[in-house]
Structures are given as structure tokens and as C-alpha cells.
Amino acid sequence: MSHPSISEPSLKSAAHKHKIGWFTASCVLVSNVIGGGIFTTTGFMARDLGDPMLILLLWFVGALFALGGAMVYGELGAALPHAGGDYVYLREAYGPLVAFLSGWTSFTIGFGAALAASAVSFASYALRVIPLTDETGWLARGLALSLLWSVTLVHCGGIGTGGRMQRLLTTIKVFAICGFILGGLLYGSGHWAHLTTPAHESHPSLGTAAIALLFVMYSYLGWNVASYIAGEIADPQRSLPRIMVGGIASVAGLYLLLNVVYLYALPIASLAEEPLLPVAEKAAAALWGPASAKFVAALLCLAIAGAVSAMVWAGPRVYWAMAHDGVISPWLAQLHAGSGVPVHAILLQSAWASLLILSGTFEQLIVYSGLVLALFMALTLSTIFHFHRNLATVPHFYQAPFYPFLPATLITGALALVIYSLLQRPVESLFGAATVLSGIPLYIVWRRSHSSAS
């Protein structure tokens, strides 16, 4: 395939001046994973399961799933250390159409809708830290847009400035979470007996546990983000697997300890009482008193701001790779002369997210996203079989352990989520599929346009 104006070596040479190290890349991964999910989902699990040890077990199972996925993605990224992540792997294994639909899904849902939802969540928590009247909702929208475009402008300045902001946000966030954990366990008013005392008449079914595991997996989403910026990481063949596995292991440790704090702070019956969503705030109030709620809201703001920054950085690399292949406008393949980053792709993604924030339609896209994202995750994980059949042409700097059992297990789990979504939410799943398939006409138009231009 011939490429438009920008070649792969030109991206590498542009980024060569500002290659990022393992720590910055790890910060992108950690920030992208740790959003609002870990601070909100355990209340629903407490209501549905009623067993603190089962809750901890499911968080551990989710950690194993994410860690296994990181190992597989580490091998894929080491074999193809280019910008674009899933898009690149699917293109090589299944061809341009499947890869394009993956990129289209990333733009509309995976990054676009997720950015909008995260920015709005940031605004809602910020208004708890500094309580202001917002009867119309426009103040919250303004805060969401301010965060989004502030981060966007920083990342347009290059990976040097973007990396410094990402390291700062992630470091403060991790230190704040560690402070929450240590402060709760050392100085909080909790009881260890809460961890071993289930609720009365607690008999969770297998189906209920499966639904709870979906909440856990939602909180671990984003563990593959480092692969999207592989082209900007120093020595990605060797460092990317360590970044992904080490980053997820760190997140898993924080998640398990946070849940220990929640269960130490309150008995399972109290965690299961309404309101269910602000479980971290309820735990903080029990540990240190009601005034601590603002601290938790500020912590959530930090967590979400870091996730927004990571998505603004990673997502546009997918659209750059698509434009580089000629399946969308070559305008998105242009790099800024000074910063060497795909500014047009960054601006387009933030513009789409802004439209979703103003219209409020991101909520529908998030609801529809479960089946779609799980399906593309399964497809991407399956590409490792393609690369193992082509060992002579694809260098292997790192191999995921337990092949082929590990990827087969992960793919089975992801497909189980797809089947569950189809059975439990057929209408939403249909709309999700329609969102993906709506990219086919766009693909045909750009392919014809590219062919005629060649």
C-alpha cells in the first residue's frame, strides 16, 4: 500500500528528539486505567453479592485478566512497535476493513465518548470540592470543556510538555491514593471483622457474580493504552512489555488495597445501602468523619484529569496511523513542524468529544459500548495467533507466557462478555453494532478517494 505525505520513518524521526522513557509511558497507562470506576463500583458489588471476600476475589480475578491481557499486548507491541495499537495489529492480521472499523470505534466510542464522559465526571466532582450553584448545567459543561481543551493544548505542544503534565498528574494521583490507603488503615475508625462478615442471607448466584465481574473489568479498561503510543517510547521492543505488565500489576495492587480499605471502613450491609455510587466517600466519612468527603472528591478529580490526559495523548495516534495508511484524510497524517505530534488528529478528537459534551449524547454511546469494545478486544487478542504463525517474518523480542492457553482464555472471557451483552441488552447491543457498521460507508468513500488520487 502506498502512503500519503507522511511515512512511518518520518514519524519516528519527528519523535526521536523527544522519546519518552518507561516512567512516562507507565504514567500514561496507570492514569488511563485509574479513573472513577474503582471509587464507585464496589457499592454495587456489595449490594449484589453481600460477601466481602467474594468481592476481593473478583477484584483479584479482574487483575489476573488485565495482567494476562497486558502480557499478550506486550508481545504484540514488541513485534509491531508502531503508533496505533489495536489498529496496527488488526490491520496486519485481518486486513484494512477490520482495522478501520476498530479505529472508527476508537474515535466514536473508545476515546471520543469516554473523553466526554470523563470530562463531565470531572466537572461534577469539582463542583463538590468548590460548591457552586449550577441549576442549568452549563457551569459543569464549561468546566468539562475547560479541562478537555487545557489538556489538549498541552499535548499539542509536543510529547515533552505532555509527558511532564502526565507525570505530574499521575504522581500526585498515586501519592493521594496511597495516602488514602495508609491513612484509612493506620488512622481510620474501621474494623477488620468487616472483611470476614457477610451480609445476612447472602447467597450470590453465578450470574450475579458474572455481572459483578463486569463492573470490575470496566474499572480495569485501558490497560492496552501504552501500545497506542509505542512509536514514541524509547526501545519499545524491550520496554513496552515491562511497562504494560508492571503498570497493570501496580494498578491491581492499588485496587485491591482500596477495596480492603472500603471493607475495613464499613460492614458490607452499610456499603450496600443507598446511595451506592459514592462508595469511596462513604468509606472516608466512616474513617475520618463527614468533612473528608471533599478530599475524596478532589482525589477523583485528579484521577479523572489524569485519565483525560492519557486519552488525549493516545487516541490521536490511532487516527494518525489510519491517515498514514490512506483510509481517512491525509490531513490527519500531518505532523506539526515544531512539536512533531499529530496536532490535527488531536484537535479533531477533542472537537468530537466537545460536541458530545454539549449535546449529552455520550451517555448513549457509553451504554452501547460494552459489546463493541469487548468484541474488538477479543479480535485484537486473537491476532497473536497470526503472528505466531509468521515467526519468520515478525521478530519476537518478548513472548507472552502460557501460549496458547493464556490468549485463548482471555478471548473466551471477552467473547463471554459479548454474548452476555447480546442476551441482557439486545437493543443497546444493536445500536452499538450499528455505530461500528456506520463506519463502512466512510471506509468505502476514503478508499475510493485514495485510489483515484494514486
FENJO-V537191 format. One record per backbone hydrogen bond with DSSP energy under -1.0 kcal/mol. NH is the residue of the N-H (numbers start at 1). CO is the residue of the C=O. If there is no record, write none. Layout:
nh=NH co=CO
nh=NH co=CO
//
This chain:
nh=11 co=7
nh=12 co=8
nh=13 co=9
nh=14 co=10
nh=15 co=11
nh=16 co=12
nh=18 co=15
nh=20 co=232
nh=25 co=21
nh=26 co=22
nh=27 co=23
nh=28 co=24
nh=29 co=25
nh=30 co=26
nh=31 co=27
nh=32 co=28
nh=33 co=29
nh=34 co=30
nh=35 co=33
nh=40 co=37
nh=41 co=37
nh=45 co=41
nh=46 co=42
nh=47 co=43
nh=48 co=44
nh=49 co=45
nh=55 co=51
nh=56 co=52
nh=57 co=53
nh=58 co=54
nh=59 co=55
nh=60 co=56
nh=61 co=57
nh=62 co=58
nh=63 co=59
nh=64 co=60
nh=65 co=61
nh=66 co=62
nh=67 co=63
nh=68 co=64
nh=69 co=65
nh=70 co=66
nh=71 co=67
nh=72 co=68
nh=73 co=69
nh=74 co=70
nh=75 co=71
nh=76 co=72
nh=77 co=73
nh=78 co=74
nh=79 co=75
nh=80 co=76
nh=82 co=80
nh=84 co=228
nh=85 co=227
nh=87 co=84
nh=89 co=85
nh=90 co=86
nh=91 co=87
nh=92 co=88
nh=93 co=89
nh=94 co=90
nh=95 co=91
nh=99 co=95
nh=100 co=96
nh=101 co=97
nh=102 co=98
nh=103 co=99
nh=104 co=100
nh=105 co=101
nh=106 co=102
nh=107 co=103
nh=108 co=104
nh=109 co=105
nh=110 co=105
nh=111 co=106
nh=112 co=106
nh=114 co=109
nh=115 co=111
nh=116 co=112
nh=117 co=113
nh=118 co=114
nh=119 co=115
nh=120 co=116
nh=121 co=117
nh=122 co=118
nh=123 co=119
nh=124 co=120
nh=125 co=121
nh=126 co=122
nh=127 co=123
nh=129 co=125
nh=130 co=126
nh=141 co=137
nh=142 co=138
nh=143 co=139
nh=144 co=140
nh=145 co=141
nh=146 co=142
nh=147 co=143
nh=148 co=144
nh=149 co=145
nh=150 co=146
nh=151 co=147
nh=152 co=148
nh=153 co=149
nh=154 co=150
nh=155 co=151
nh=156 co=152
nh=158 co=155
nh=162 co=158
nh=163 co=159
nh=164 co=160
nh=165 co=161
nh=166 co=162
nh=167 co=163
nh=168 co=164
nh=169 co=165
nh=170 co=166
nh=171 co=167
nh=172 co=168
nh=173 co=169
nh=174 co=170
nh=175 co=171
nh=176 co=172
nh=177 co=173
nh=178 co=174
nh=179 co=175
nh=180 co=176
nh=181 co=177
nh=182 co=178
nh=183 co=179
nh=184 co=180
nh=185 co=181
nh=186 co=182
nh=187 co=183
nh=189 co=287
nh=190 co=188
nh=191 co=264
nh=194 co=191
nh=195 co=192
nh=196 co=193
nh=199 co=50
nh=202 co=199
nh=209 co=205
nh=210 co=206
nh=211 co=207
nh=212 co=208
nh=213 co=209
nh=214 co=210
nh=215 co=211
nh=216 co=212
nh=217 co=213
nh=218 co=214
nh=219 co=215
nh=220 co=216
nh=225 co=222
nh=227 co=224
nh=228 co=225
nh=230 co=227
nh=232 co=229
nh=233 co=230
nh=234 co=20
nh=239 co=235
nh=240 co=236
nh=243 co=239
nh=244 co=240
nh=245 co=241
nh=246 co=242
nh=247 co=243
nh=248 co=244
nh=249 co=245
nh=250 co=246
nh=251 co=247
nh=252 co=248
nh=253 co=249
nh=254 co=250
nh=255 co=251
nh=256 co=252
nh=257 co=253
nh=258 co=254
nh=259 co=255
nh=260 co=256
nh=261 co=257
nh=262 co=258
nh=263 co=259
nh=264 co=260
nh=265 co=261
nh=266 co=262
nh=271 co=267
nh=272 co=268
nh=273 co=270
nh=279 co=277
nh=280 co=39
nh=282 co=278
nh=283 co=279
nh=284 co=280
nh=285 co=281
nh=286 co=282
nh=287 co=283
nh=288 co=284
nh=289 co=285
nh=292 co=289
nh=293 co=290
nh=296 co=292
nh=297 co=293
nh=298 co=294
nh=299 co=295
nh=300 co=296
nh=301 co=297
nh=302 co=298
nh=303 co=299
nh=304 co=300
nh=305 co=301
nh=306 co=302
nh=307 co=303
nh=308 co=304
nh=309 co=305
nh=310 co=306
nh=311 co=307
nh=312 co=308
nh=313 co=309
nh=314 co=310
nh=315 co=311
nh=317 co=314
nh=318 co=315
nh=320 co=316
nh=321 co=317
nh=322 co=318
nh=323 co=319
nh=324 co=320
nh=325 co=321
nh=326 co=323
nh=327 co=322
nh=332 co=329
nh=333 co=330
nh=336 co=341
nh=340 co=336
nh=343 co=341
nh=346 co=342
nh=347 co=343
nh=348 co=344
nh=349 co=345
nh=350 co=346
nh=351 co=347
nh=352 co=348
nh=353 co=349
nh=354 co=350
nh=355 co=351
nh=356 co=352
nh=357 co=353
nh=358 co=354
nh=359 co=355
nh=360 co=356
nh=363 co=360
nh=365 co=361
nh=366 co=362
nh=367 co=363
nh=368 co=364
nh=373 co=369
nh=374 co=370
nh=375 co=371
nh=376 co=372
nh=377 co=373
nh=378 co=374
nh=379 co=375
nh=380 co=376
nh=381 co=377
nh=382 co=378
nh=383 co=380
nh=384 co=381
nh=385 co=382
nh=387 co=383
nh=388 co=384
nh=389 co=385
nh=393 co=390
nh=394 co=390
nh=406 co=402
nh=408 co=404
nh=409 co=405
nh=410 co=406
nh=411 co=407
nh=412 co=408
nh=413 co=409
nh=414 co=410
nh=415 co=411
nh=416 co=412
nh=417 co=413
nh=418 co=414
nh=419 co=415
nh=420 co=416
nh=421 co=417
nh=422 co=418
nh=423 co=419
nh=424 co=420
nh=425 co=421
nh=429 co=425
nh=430 co=426
nh=431 co=427
nh=432 co=428
nh=433 co=429
nh=434 co=430
nh=435 co=431
nh=436 co=432
nh=437 co=433
nh=438 co=434
nh=439 co=436
nh=440 co=437
nh=443 co=439
nh=444 co=440
nh=445 co=441
nh=446 co=442
nh=447 co=443
nh=448 co=444
nh=449 co=445
nh=450 co=446
nh=451 co=447
nh=452 co=448
nh=453 co=449
nh=454 co=450
//
